[in-house]
Amino acid sequence: MPKNDQNTTQIVHSTDLYDLALLAENDMDWMRTALFDVQQRVAYLKKDVTQRYPNTESMFHQVETVLDMHVYLAENRQQYHSDEAEKYELESEINKKVAIL
């Protein structure tokens, strides 16, 4: 691994941070979509199994709870990244206007 003996400063622009936050927001949206799909499949299995074996409904409770927790986390993280993207987009627009002046 090459060594860099010089101290270098890397400039990060708000546009770069906007792109990063937007990517993270989209990733969390995909995660929510995947979790929703799993929730639907579990609901189908639960309905199918409990129709045949009525006493098994409680067995699905833990799986549903864990899925709900992950959906909650994905939604919150998506909202956080969405807010960050908006913040950096606004900052980027302000920087563009300042650069024009």
Disulfide bonds with the S-S distance in Angstrom:
none
